Amino acid sequence: MKPNRLKRLANLKPFTSEYQPKNRRSRKGMHYAEIDIPVVIMTGDHDEIVSAKENAYRLKSALPQAELVEVKDTGHEIPQTHPEAISRALSSIRSTIAAIVH
């Protein structure tokens, strides 16, 4: 990836409700369509802090190339409760990058 591309990605605003336009019909992706690196979105199916429907699935619709992983029987703290799921996601990203580079 080119250095200027990395700089632009580093300056993207976080995916939060404050950043999204008020018109719900135009919420999809403002800058997210520019992301061209491997992305894995992880959510717990019992997350009571962050709604998967309002966040992970909406982000997935803005990043169709992303992989969405919904960890069953878990809540918000996936790295603490399911580190193996995080490890698999990182392995997936590594594999994708290796396939692109070679």
N, CA, C and O atoms as a GROMACS GRO file, in nm:
protein
  408
    1MET      N    1   0.085  -0.118   0.000
    1MET     CA    2   0.000   0.000   0.000
    1MET      C    3   0.089   0.123   0.000
    1MET      O    4   0.193   0.126   0.066
    2LYS      N    5   0.048   0.224  -0.075
    2LYS     CA    6   0.125   0.346  -0.087
    2LYS      C    7   0.117   0.427   0.041
    2LYS      O    8   0.014   0.429   0.108
    3PRO      N    9   0.229   0.496   0.078
    3PRO     CA   10   0.228   0.575   0.202
    3PRO      C   11   0.117   0.680   0.207
    3PRO      O   12   0.057   0.701   0.313
    4ASN      N   13   0.089   0.748   0.095
    4ASN     CA   14  -0.017   0.849   0.100
    4ASN      C   15  -0.154   0.785   0.124
    4ASN      O   16  -0.241   0.848   0.183
    5ARG      N   17  -0.172   0.662   0.078
    5ARG     CA   18  -0.297   0.588   0.103
    5ARG      C   19  -0.310   0.557   0.251
    5ARG      O   20  -0.419   0.570   0.309
    6LEU      N   21  -0.200   0.516   0.313
    6LEU     CA   22  -0.202   0.488   0.457
    6LEU      C   23  -0.234   0.613   0.537
    6LEU      O   24  -0.309   0.607   0.634
    7LYS      N   25  -0.179   0.727   0.496
    7LYS     CA   26  -0.207   0.853   0.566
    7LYS      C   27  -0.355   0.887   0.558
    7LYS      O   28  -0.415   0.929   0.656
    8ARG      N   29  -0.415   0.868   0.439
    8ARG     CA   30  -0.558   0.896   0.425
    8ARG      C   31  -0.641   0.803   0.513
    8ARG      O   32  -0.738   0.846   0.576
    9LEU      N   33  -0.604   0.675   0.518
    9LEU     CA   34  -0.677   0.581   0.602
    9LEU      C   35  -0.664   0.617   0.749
    9LEU      O   36  -0.759   0.602   0.826
   10ALA      N   37  -0.546   0.665   0.789
   10ALA     CA   38  -0.524   0.702   0.929
   10ALA      C   39  -0.610   0.820   0.969
   10ALA      O   40  -0.641   0.838   1.087
   11ASN      N   41  -0.650   0.902   0.873
   11ASN     CA   42  -0.730   1.021   0.903
   11ASN      C   43  -0.880   0.998   0.893
   11ASN      O   44  -0.957   1.093   0.911
   12LEU      N   45  -0.924   0.876   0.866
   12LEU     CA   46  -1.068   0.849   0.859
   12LEU      C   47  -1.131   0.868   0.997
   12LEU      O   48  -1.071   0.833   1.099
   13LYS      N   49  -1.249   0.922   0.998
   13LYS     CA   50  -1.322   0.938   1.123
   13LYS      C   51  -1.370   0.802   1.172
   13LYS      O   52  -1.395   0.713   1.090
   14PRO      N   53  -1.384   0.784   1.302
   14PRO     CA   54  -1.437   0.656   1.354
   14PRO      C   55  -1.582   0.636   1.312
   14PRO      O   56  -1.654   0.732   1.282
   15PHE      N   57  -1.624   0.511   1.311
   15PHE     CA   58  -1.760   0.476   1.272
   15PHE      C   59  -1.850   0.494   1.393
   15PHE      O   60  -1.874   0.400   1.469
   16THR      N   61  -1.901   0.614   1.411
   16THR     CA   62  -1.987   0.644   1.525
   16THR      C   63  -2.112   0.714   1.476
   16THR      O   64  -2.115   0.767   1.365
   17SER      N   65  -2.214   0.715   1.558
   17SER     CA   66  -2.338   0.781   1.519
   17SER      C   67  -2.318   0.932   1.501
   17SER      O   68  -2.386   0.993   1.419
   18GLU      N   69  -2.224   0.992   1.576
   18GLU     CA   70  -2.200   1.136   1.563
   18GLU      C   71  -2.146   1.169   1.425
   18GLU      O   72  -2.172   1.276   1.371
   19TYR      N   73  -2.071   1.077   1.368
   19TYR     CA   74  -2.009   1.102   1.239
   19TYR      C   75  -2.106   1.086   1.124
   19TYR      O   76  -2.087   1.145   1.018
   20GLN      N   77  -2.210   1.008   1.143
   20GLN     CA   78  -2.303   0.978   1.035
   20GLN      C   79  -2.395   1.096   1.008
   20GLN      O   80  -2.430   1.170   1.099
   21PRO      N   81  -2.433   1.113   0.881
   21PRO     CA   82  -2.526   1.221   0.848
   21PRO      C   83  -2.661   1.200   0.915
   21PRO      O   84  -2.697   1.087   0.949
   22LYS      N   85  -2.734   1.305   0.934
   22LYS     CA   86  -2.864   1.296   0.999
   22LYS      C   87  -2.965   1.220   0.914
   22LYS      O   88  -3.054   1.155   0.967
   23ASN      N   89  -2.951   1.228   0.783
   23ASN     CA   90  -3.041   1.157   0.693
   23ASN      C   91  -3.001   1.010   0.690
   23ASN      O   92  -2.898   0.975   0.633
   24ARG      N   93  -3.081   0.923   0.752
   24ARG     CA   94  -3.047   0.781   0.764
   24ARG      C   95  -3.029   0.714   0.628
   24ARG      O   96  -2.953   0.617   0.617
   25ARG      N   97  -3.097   0.762   0.525
   25ARG     CA   98  -3.084   0.699   0.394
   25ARG      C   99  -2.946   0.717   0.335
   25ARG      O  100  -2.905   0.639   0.249
   26SER      N  101  -2.872   0.817   0.378
   26SER     CA  102  -2.739   0.841   0.322
   26SER      C  103  -2.627   0.802   0.419
   26SER      O  104  -2.513   0.845   0.402
   27ARG      N  105  -2.657   0.720   0.520
   27ARG     CA  106  -2.560   0.682   0.622
   27ARG      C  107  -2.447   0.595   0.569
   27ARG      O  108  -2.336   0.601   0.622
   28LYS      N  109  -2.472   0.516   0.468
   28LYS     CA  110  -2.373   0.419   0.425
   28LYS      C  111  -2.242   0.483   0.391
   28LYS      O  112  -2.233   0.571   0.305
   29GLY      N  113  -2.144   0.439   0.457
   29GLY     CA  114  -2.009   0.449   0.420
   29GLY      C  115  -1.934   0.573   0.392
   29GLY      O  116  -1.821   0.556   0.344
   30MET      N  117  -1.972   0.689   0.411
   30MET     CA  118  -1.905   0.808   0.362
   30MET      C  119  -1.759   0.783   0.322
   30MET      O  120  -1.729   0.789   0.203
   31HIS      N  121  -1.670   0.756   0.412
   31HIS     CA  122  -1.530   0.731   0.380
   31HIS      C  123  -1.496   0.582   0.380
   31HIS      O  124  -1.389   0.544   0.334
   32TYR      N  125  -1.583   0.501   0.428
   32TYR     CA  126  -1.552   0.359   0.440
   32TYR      C  127  -1.534   0.292   0.305
   32TYR      O  128  -1.461   0.193   0.295
   33ALA      N  129  -1.597   0.343   0.202
   33ALA     CA  130  -1.581   0.286   0.068
   33ALA      C  131  -1.437   0.299   0.019
   33ALA      O  132  -1.396   0.228  -0.072
   34GLU      N  133  -1.360   0.389   0.080
   34GLU     CA  134  -1.220   0.408   0.041
   34GLU      C  135  -1.127   0.303   0.100
   34GLU      O  136  -1.013   0.290   0.056
   35ILE      N  137  -1.172   0.229   0.197
   35ILE     CA  138  -1.086   0.130   0.262
   35ILE      C  139  -1.065   0.013   0.168
   35ILE      O  140  -1.161  -0.051   0.125
   36ASP      N  141  -0.939  -0.014   0.136
   36ASP     CA  142  -0.909  -0.124   0.044
   36ASP      C  143  -0.807  -0.221   0.104
   36ASP      O  144  -0.725  -0.279   0.034
   37ILE      N  145  -0.815  -0.237   0.234
   37ILE     CA  146  -0.731  -0.332   0.305
   37ILE      C  147  -0.822  -0.438   0.367
   37ILE      O  148  -0.941  -0.414   0.383
   38PRO      N  149  -0.768  -0.555   0.400
   38PRO     CA  150  -0.853  -0.657   0.462
   38PRO      C  151  -0.912  -0.608   0.595
   38PRO      O  152  -0.842  -0.548   0.677
   39VAL      N  153  -1.041  -0.635   0.614
   39VAL     CA  154  -1.112  -0.593   0.735
   39VAL      C  155  -1.193  -0.711   0.788
   39VAL      O  156  -1.262  -0.778   0.712
   40VAL      N  157  -1.183  -0.734   0.918
   40VAL     CA  158  -1.270  -0.831   0.983
   40VAL      C  159  -1.348  -0.754   1.090
   40VAL      O  160  -1.288  -0.688   1.176
   41ILE      N  161  -1.478  -0.763   1.084
   41ILE     CA  162  -1.566  -0.698   1.181
   41ILE      C  163  -1.615  -0.808   1.274
   41ILE      O  164  -1.669  -0.909   1.229
   42MET      N  165  -1.596  -0.788   1.404
   42MET     CA  166  -1.638  -0.890   1.501
   42MET      C  167  -1.744  -0.834   1.593
   42MET      O  168  -1.738  -0.719   1.636
   43THR      N  169  -1.843  -0.918   1.622
   43THR     CA  170  -1.950  -0.879   1.713
   43THR      C  171  -1.995  -1.001   1.791
   43THR      O  172  -1.985  -1.114   1.743
   44GLY      N  173  -2.043  -0.978   1.910
   44GLY     CA  174  -2.100  -1.086   1.991
   44GLY      C  175  -2.252  -1.090   1.973
   44GLY      O  176  -2.316  -0.985   1.967
   45ASP      N  177  -2.308  -1.209   1.964
   45ASP     CA  178  -2.453  -1.218   1.940
   45ASP      C  179  -2.536  -1.180   2.063
   45ASP      O  180  -2.657  -1.160   2.052
   46HIS      N  181  -2.472  -1.169   2.180
   46HIS     CA  182  -2.542  -1.128   2.302
   46HIS      C  183  -2.486  -0.996   2.358
   46HIS      O  184  -2.494  -0.972   2.478
   47ASP      N  185  -2.431  -0.913   2.271
   47ASP     CA  186  -2.373  -0.786   2.314
   47ASP      C  187  -2.486  -0.692   2.355
   47ASP      O  188  -2.570  -0.655   2.273
   48GLU      N  189  -2.488  -0.652   2.482
   48GLU     CA  190  -2.590  -0.562   2.532
   48GLU      C  191  -2.540  -0.418   2.538
   48GLU      O  192  -2.615  -0.327   2.575
   49ILE      N  193  -2.413  -0.396   2.503
   49ILE     CA  194  -2.355  -0.262   2.506
   49ILE      C  195  -2.363  -0.196   2.368
   49ILE      O  196  -2.401  -0.080   2.356
   50VAL      N  197  -2.327  -0.273   2.265
   50VAL     CA  198  -2.328  -0.222   2.128
   50VAL      C  199  -2.415  -0.314   2.043
   50VAL      O  200  -2.389  -0.434   2.034
   51SER      N  201  -2.517  -0.259   1.983
   51SER     CA  202  -2.609  -0.338   1.900
   51SER      C  203  -2.539  -0.383   1.772
   51SER      O  204  -2.488  -0.301   1.696
   52ALA      N  205  -2.535  -0.514   1.750
   52ALA     CA  206  -2.474  -0.568   1.628
   52ALA      C  207  -2.548  -0.516   1.505
   52ALA      O  208  -2.486  -0.483   1.404
   53LYS      N  209  -2.678  -0.509   1.513
   53LYS     CA  210  -2.759  -0.462   1.399
   53LYS      C  211  -2.726  -0.317   1.365
   53LYS      O  212  -2.713  -0.282   1.248
   54GLU      N  213  -2.712  -0.233   1.467
   54GLU     CA  214  -2.686  -0.092   1.443
   54GLU      C  215  -2.538  -0.060   1.417
   54GLU      O  216  -2.506   0.050   1.372
   55ASN      N  217  -2.450  -0.153   1.444
   55ASN     CA  218  -2.308  -0.124   1.426
   55ASN      C  219  -2.240  -0.221   1.332
   55ASN      O  220  -2.208  -0.184   1.219
   56ALA      N  221  -2.218  -0.344   1.373
   56ALA     CA  222  -2.142  -0.439   1.292
   56ALA      C  223  -2.206  -0.465   1.157
   56ALA      O  224  -2.139  -0.462   1.054
   57TYR      N  225  -2.336  -0.490   1.156
   57TYR     CA  226  -2.403  -0.521   1.029
   57TYR      C  227  -2.413  -0.397   0.940
   57TYR      O  228  -2.405  -0.408   0.817
   58ARG      N  229  -2.430  -0.282   1.000
   58ARG     CA  230  -2.434  -0.157   0.923
   58ARG      C  231  -2.297  -0.127   0.864
   58ARG      O  232  -2.285  -0.086   0.749
   59LEU      N  233  -2.192  -0.149   0.945
   59LEU     CA  234  -2.056  -0.129   0.895
   59LEU      C  235  -2.026  -0.227   0.782
   59LEU      O  236  -1.962  -0.191   0.683
   60LYS      N  237  -2.071  -0.351   0.797
   60LYS     CA  238  -2.052  -0.451   0.691
   60LYS      C  239  -2.118  -0.406   0.561
   60LYS      O  240  -2.062  -0.427   0.454
   61SER      N  241  -2.234  -0.344   0.570
   61SER     CA  242  -2.300  -0.297   0.447
   61SER      C  243  -2.221  -0.184   0.381
   61SER      O  244  -2.228  -0.166   0.260
   62ALA      N  245  -2.145  -0.109   0.461
   62ALA     CA  246  -2.060  -0.003   0.406
   62ALA      C  247  -1.928  -0.057   0.353
   62ALA      O  248  -1.862   0.007   0.271
   63LEU      N  249  -1.890  -0.176   0.400
   63LEU     CA  250  -1.764  -0.240   0.359
   63LEU      C  251  -1.794  -0.380   0.306
   63LEU      O  252  -1.767  -0.478   0.376
   64PRO      N  253  -1.850  -0.393   0.188
   64PRO     CA  254  -1.891  -0.525   0.141
   64PRO      C  255  -1.777  -0.626   0.130
   64PRO      O  256  -1.802  -0.746   0.136
   65GLN      N  257  -1.654  -0.579   0.116
   65GLN     CA  258  -1.540  -0.671   0.108
   65GLN      C  259  -1.497  -0.723   0.245
   65GLN      O  260  -1.415  -0.815   0.252
   66ALA      N  261  -1.550  -0.667   0.352
   66ALA     CA  262  -1.511  -0.707   0.487
   66ALA      C  263  -1.572  -0.843   0.522
   66ALA      O  264  -1.675  -0.884   0.469
   67GLU      N  265  -1.505  -0.910   0.613
   67GLU     CA  266  -1.557  -1.036   0.668
   67GLU      C  267  -1.626  -1.002   0.801
   67GLU      O  268  -1.567  -0.935   0.886
   68LEU      N  269  -1.748  -1.047   0.818
   68LEU     CA  270  -1.822  -1.024   0.943
   68LEU      C  271  -1.828  -1.154   1.021
   68LEU      O  272  -1.874  -1.256   0.971
   69VAL      N  273  -1.779  -1.148   1.145
   69VAL     CA  274  -1.780  -1.265   1.232
   69VAL      C  275  -1.869  -1.234   1.351
   69VAL      O  276  -1.841  -1.142   1.428
   70GLU      N  277  -1.976  -1.310   1.366
   70GLU     CA  278  -2.062  -1.297   1.483
   70GLU      C  279  -2.031  -1.414   1.575
   70GLU      O  280  -2.060  -1.530   1.543
   71VAL      N  281  -1.972  -1.384   1.691
   71VAL     CA  282  -1.933  -1.487   1.786
   71VAL      C  283  -2.056  -1.526   1.868
   71VAL      O  284  -2.118  -1.442   1.933
   72LYS      N  285  -2.089  -1.652   1.862
   72LYS     CA  286  -2.210  -1.702   1.929
   72LYS      C  287  -2.190  -1.708   2.081
   72LYS      O  288  -2.080  -1.732   2.130
   73ASP      N  289  -2.298  -1.686   2.152
   73ASP     CA  290  -2.302  -1.696   2.298
   73ASP      C  291  -2.199  -1.607   2.367
   73ASP      O  292  -2.137  -1.648   2.465
   74THR      N  293  -2.182  -1.487   2.316
   74THR     CA  294  -2.089  -1.394   2.380
   74THR      C  295  -2.142  -1.252   2.372
   74THR      O  296  -2.228  -1.220   2.290
   75GLY      N  297  -2.087  -1.169   2.459
   75GLY     CA  298  -2.128  -1.030   2.466
   75GLY      C  299  -2.025  -0.937   2.406
   75GLY      O  300  -1.976  -0.960   2.295
   76HIS      N  301  -1.993  -0.831   2.479
   76HIS     CA  302  -1.914  -0.721   2.427
   76HIS      C  303  -1.763  -0.744   2.434
   76HIS      O  304  -1.690  -0.688   2.352
   77GLU      N  305  -1.714  -0.822   2.526
   77GLU     CA  306  -1.570  -0.832   2.550
   77GLU      C  307  -1.508  -0.954   2.480
   77GLU      O  308  -1.453  -1.042   2.546
   78ILE      N  309  -1.518  -0.958   2.350
   78ILE     CA  310  -1.471  -1.073   2.273
   78ILE      C  311  -1.323  -1.103   2.296
   78ILE      O  312  -1.288  -1.220   2.312
   79PRO      N  313  -1.233  -1.003   2.298
   79PRO     CA  314  -1.091  -1.037   2.321
   79PRO      C  315  -1.066  -1.107   2.455
   79PRO      O  316  -0.977  -1.192   2.465
   80GLN      N  317  -1.144  -1.072   2.557
   80GLN     CA  318  -1.126  -1.135   2.688
   80GLN      C  319  -1.195  -1.270   2.698
   80GLN      O  320  -1.143  -1.362   2.763
   81THR      N  321  -1.310  -1.285   2.635
   81THR     CA  322  -1.387  -1.408   2.651
   81THR      C  323  -1.364  -1.510   2.541
   81THR      O  324  -1.383  -1.630   2.563
   82HIS      N  325  -1.323  -1.466   2.424
   82HIS     CA  326  -1.302  -1.556   2.310
   82HIS      C  327  -1.175  -1.518   2.234
   82HIS      O  328  -1.182  -1.483   2.116
   83PRO      N  329  -1.060  -1.523   2.299
   83PRO     CA  330  -0.935  -1.484   2.230
   83PRO      C  331  -0.908  -1.570   2.107
   83PRO      O  332  -0.842  -1.525   2.014
   84GLU      N  333  -0.958  -1.693   2.106
   84GLU     CA  334  -0.936  -1.780   1.989
   84GLU      C  335  -1.006  -1.724   1.866
   84GLU      O  336  -0.958  -1.742   1.754
   85ALA      N  337  -1.119  -1.656   1.884
   85ALA     CA  338  -1.190  -1.594   1.772
   85ALA      C  339  -1.108  -1.477   1.716
   85ALA      O  340  -1.104  -1.457   1.594
   86ILE      N  341  -1.046  -1.402   1.804
   86ILE     CA  342  -0.959  -1.292   1.761
   86ILE      C  343  -0.840  -1.348   1.684
   86ILE      O  344  -0.802  -1.296   1.579
   87SER      N  345  -0.782  -1.456   1.736
   87SER     CA  346  -0.668  -1.520   1.670
   87SER      C  347  -0.706  -1.567   1.529
   87SER      O  348  -0.629  -1.549   1.435
   88ARG      N  349  -0.823  -1.628   1.516
   88ARG     CA  350  -0.869  -1.673   1.382
   88ARG      C  351  -0.888  -1.555   1.288
   88ARG      O  352  -0.853  -1.563   1.170
   89ALA      N  353  -0.943  -1.446   1.339
   89ALA     CA  354  -0.964  -1.327   1.256
   89ALA      C  355  -0.831  -1.270   1.208
   89ALA      O  356  -0.816  -1.233   1.091
   90LEU      N  357  -0.734  -1.264   1.298
   90LEU     CA  358  -0.601  -1.214   1.260
   90LEU      C  359  -0.534  -1.307   1.158
   90LEU      O  360  -0.468  -1.261   1.066
   91SER      N  361  -0.552  -1.437   1.176
   91SER     CA  362  -0.498  -1.534   1.079
   91SER      C  363  -0.562  -1.515   0.943
   91SER      O  364  -0.495  -1.526   0.840
   92SER      N  365  -0.691  -1.488   0.941
   92SER     CA  366  -0.762  -1.464   0.816
   92SER      C  367  -0.705  -1.342   0.744
   92SER      O  368  -0.683  -1.345   0.623
   93ILE      N  369  -0.680  -1.236   0.820
   93ILE     CA  370  -0.622  -1.114   0.762
   93ILE      C  371  -0.483  -1.143   0.709
   93ILE      O  372  -0.448  -1.102   0.598
   94ARG      N  373  -0.401  -1.214   0.787
   94ARG     CA  374  -0.266  -1.250   0.743
   94ARG      C  375  -0.271  -1.330   0.613
   94ARG      O  376  -0.194  -1.303   0.521
   95SER      N  377  -0.360  -1.427   0.606
   95SER     CA  378  -0.373  -1.510   0.485
   95SER      C  379  -0.412  -1.426   0.364
   95SER      O  380  -0.358  -1.444   0.255
   96THR      N  381  -0.504  -1.335   0.384
   96THR     CA  382  -0.548  -1.248   0.275
   96THR      C  383  -0.434  -1.161   0.227
   96THR      O  384  -0.414  -1.146   0.106
   97ILE      N  385  -0.359  -1.103   0.320
   97ILE     CA  386  -0.246  -1.018   0.283
   97ILE      C  387  -0.139  -1.100   0.212
   97ILE      O  388  -0.082  -1.056   0.112
   98ALA      N  389  -0.111  -1.219   0.263
   98ALA     CA  390  -0.009  -1.306   0.200
   98ALA      C  391  -0.048  -1.340   0.057
   98ALA      O  392   0.038  -1.343  -0.031
   99ALA      N  393  -0.177  -1.365   0.034
   99ALA     CA  394  -0.222  -1.397  -0.102
   99ALA      C  395  -0.208  -1.277  -0.196
   99ALA      O  396  -0.180  -1.294  -0.314
  100ILE      N  397  -0.226  -1.157  -0.144
  100ILE     CA  398  -0.214  -1.036  -0.224
  100ILE      C  399  -0.068  -1.007  -0.256
  100ILE      O  400  -0.034  -0.971  -0.368
  101VAL      N  401   0.018  -1.023  -0.156
  101VAL     CA  402   0.159  -0.988  -0.169
  101VAL      C  403   0.234  -1.085  -0.258
  101VAL      O  404   0.324  -1.045  -0.332
  102HIS      N  405   0.198  -1.211  -0.252
  102HIS     CA  406   0.272  -1.312  -0.330
  102HIS      C  407   0.208  -1.334  -0.458
  102HIS      O  408   0.255  -1.415  -0.538
   0.00000   0.00000   0.00000
